[in-house]
């Protein structure tokens, strides 16, 4: 039987996204076509471009 991990406490919070959410964009929740190996949050290229254009103004 697999281990259960408590996701509610601050001390046990993982540094990366929970397994099922690792491939989702933090803004639009679009799924990544490839595996995301960087820690969460991850942003899709569309949201990254939109964020850069708003910060440049």
Secondary structure, DSSP 8 states (H G I E B T S, - for coil): -------SSSTT--SS--GGGTTB-TTT--B-SS---S-S----HHHHHHHHHHHH-
